[in-house]
Amino acid sequence: MKIYKIYKGMHYCTAFLKRLQITRKQTNTFEFELTSNHWYPQDVVKNSGKNKVIGRTYGFGVHNNSIRVVYKPSKEKNKFKLWWYWYDAGQRNERYIGQFEMGKYRVVFCKKTNMVNCYLKNALMQHQAPYSHYIKIKFKNELKKYGTYCFPFFGGQDRAYKTFVWHVLFD
């Protein structure tokens, strides 16, 4: 896993200048780790949006055809709420996945023409059902074969109030 930092006062992580890492893979596998570093009391950040963890685009531009996993800290300490978050022809959509504990998670995106099958599971649970969380997203248009990776990002109008350290593996 590589380390990406979102420094205090920033939105973007340290990979921002290198963020145009192109992928042509039709299936992408990512791993990330949620730690106590990612949790914060909700009242600390007044205008917090959803924080982007990992994802990819289909074509260029994160606000056109793209999909990500995003999170917000739960009220319960060291627990997190996760969503599937995607743009379809410029329109933002999201679907709540659930509340999660700290730990390592694996995400797979499988592209087929204008559809992406998305899977998420706890990476440490080998005997778990294949993937515990699944969604099939149908896009309005055929998706490009190329795209870029989406790196960690502190969401909302406010910038990161502290430094966040991410351990992420992009296939």
N, C-alpha and C positions, 0 to 999 in steps of 0.2 A: 504494500500500500504506500502511496505517496502522501506527503503532508502538505496541506494547503492551509494558509492562514488568512483570516479576515481580520486585519488590524483594527484596533479601536479607532473610531471616526471614519471608517471606510464602509462601502457596500460590497466591493469586489474582493475576491481572494487574490493571493499572490500569483495565481496562474492567469490573471486577467490579460496581461500583455501577450501571453502565449495561447490565448483561448481559442484561436482558430486552428484547433487540432482536428483535422479532417478525418472522418471515418466513412468507409464505403460498405461496412458490414451490414448485413440485413438483420443479424441478431447481435445485440450488444448485451454484455453482462457487466454489472457494476457491483462493487461492495463498498459499504460505508459503515462507520461506527458512530453510534450515538453515545456520548459520554456526559458526565456531569458538567463538563465545560460548555455544553450546548444548552443546558437548562438555565433559565433566568426567571425571576419573578415577573409576572406580566405587567405590573405597575412600573417597572424600571424603564420600559420603552413605551412611550405614549402612543406613537403612530407606527406600530409594528405591523408589517404585512407578514406574509408567509415567507419563510427563509428557504431558499432553494438549496437542495443537497446535491443531486446529480441529475443528469438527463442528456438529451441529444436533440439536435434539430434534423429535419429532413429538408435539405436545401440550406440556404444561408438566411440567418435572421431568427432570433429567438421568439419573436412575436408573430411569426407566420405559421409554420407547421413544426411544432416541437412538443416534446413531452418531458416532464420532470417529476421527481419526488420532492415534495416540499414539507416543511414541518413548522410547528409552533410549540413552545413548551406548554405542558399541561399545568393546571393549578397545583397538581400533586408533584412534589419535588422529584426530580430525575425521571419524570415520565414525559412522553412526547406524543403529540397528535400528528399523524401523517396524512397526506393527501396525494392523489394523482392529480397533476396540474398540467394542462396542455392548451396549446393554441391551434385552432383549426381555421385555416384561411384568415388569420388575424383575429379571430374571436376567442377570448379566454374562457376556459372551462375548468372545472375541478370536481373531484369526487373524494369524499372522506374515506380513508382506509380504516383508521382506528387509532386507539391509544397503544403506545409501545413502551417497553422498558428500555433501559440502557442495553447496548449490545451491538453485535455485528449483524448487518443485514445484506442480503443479496437481492439484486433486482435484474430482471431480464426483460428486454424489449425485443419482440420478434415482428419485423415488418413484412407485410404482404400487400402489395399494390397500394391500396388506400386504407389499410387497416394495420393497427399495431396491437398485438397481444402483450399485455404487461403482467409480470409476475413479481411477487415480493415474498421473501421468507426470512426467518432468522437463520443466518449463515452457520451457526454452531449446532443447529438441531438436524443432524443427519437423518434421523428416523422420522422426521416430520413428514406429513403428506407432501407430495411433490412441491407445491407452493401454496401457502396458506391464504394468500390474497391475490386475486386475479381480476383483470378488467380487459375487455376488448373495446378498443376505441376505433370507430369508423370515421375517417376524414372525408371531407367533401370532395377533395381532389386527389388524384394519384400522387403519391409521395415520391420525392426525389430519391435516387439511390445513394446520394452522398449527403453529408451533413457534418455538423461539428458537435463536439462534446460541450455540455453545459456544466460549468464549475460551480462550487459553493458560492452563495450570494446572500448577504444579509438584506432581507426584504423590508418593504414599507418605506415611509418617508424619512424616518429616523435612521441614522447610521449606527453601526455597531457601537454599543456602549462599552465594550471590552473586546479583547482579542479572542477570537474563536479559532480553534485548531481542529482541522478535519483530517481524518485518515480515510482516503478514498482510493479505490482501485478501479481504473478504467481499463476495459479489456484492450 
